[in-house]
Amino acid sequence: MFSGKDIKENIIQSGDYYANLGEWNNAIVQYYEFLYRFSGDSLEPVVLAKIFSVYWISGRFDLAEEYIKKAIKTAPGLNESKEFRIRYALYLLDQSRLYNCYQYCQENNEEEFILIKAYSLIQRQDYARADSLILNEHFSEYKYIFADIKNKDKKPLTTIMGIVYGLIPGADRILDRDYLGGVGTCTGFVSLVRVGYLVKGDARVFSYVVNMAAFSYFTYNFINTIMLRPQYNKSLYDSIIEDRNLYNIFHLKKWLF
């Protein structure tokens, strides 16, 4: 005969097995069976947190939120667990609920939450406050992680640099990582200007048309480059954040199964 403990562990392990295979519905069925058969058990908050994790990874964020709140309500002591609080802050960050994430981190004084706050500010493109937050906090290892981020070879484009780039034909394509297209555009623009300059005499109308075409494209390139600056900065910081994945920094598995 199996003991109650063996049955409980078997159900949870079955749910974890299906979750690791990506069979979300089967995993949820197993976890629900545990809740039905062992309501009020000491492992109930753990199972609720696993359901939260499955709903999160499968993109059902409304249900994920519902079950994380149930887990907290069922076991208020979860809020005393730093790992749980970090996971919830990272969930808010992952959902781009940046204001909520920042406010939640404000309620927690540990070093990890300072770094998460900085990441939330970066995602809001508030780089100055992120810098200020990190530089003004006297904490240990995470300051060097953030310093490493700021010392990456690629720097965010300031407004002034965006204007300078805008004066270079093809810069908009280069910022969009279409390097060949950017070089081709620059070459084509120089050729247009050259033709407009060399054509004289009876071909004055043609010269005017060519020069207007060159000026129109120059204006388009300038405006487009300025508009691409925020998108470029966002993609840059997104890639940096991916390189410095917080789950790896905090030595946490992302999913609770």
Secondary structure, DSSP 8 states (H G I E B T S, - for coil): ---HHHHHHHHHHHHHHHHHHT-HHHHHHHHHHHHHHSTT-TTHHHHHHHHHHHHHHTT-HHHHHHHHHHHHHH-GGGGG-HHHHHHHHHHHHHTT-HHHHHHHHHT--SHHHHHHHHHHHHHTT-HHHHHHHHHHS--SHHHHHHHHHHTSSS----HHHHHHHHTSTTHHHHHTT-HHHHHHHHHHHHHHHHHHHH--GGGHHHHHHHHHHHHHHHHHHHHHHHHHHHHHHHHHHHHHHHHT-HHHHTT--SS--
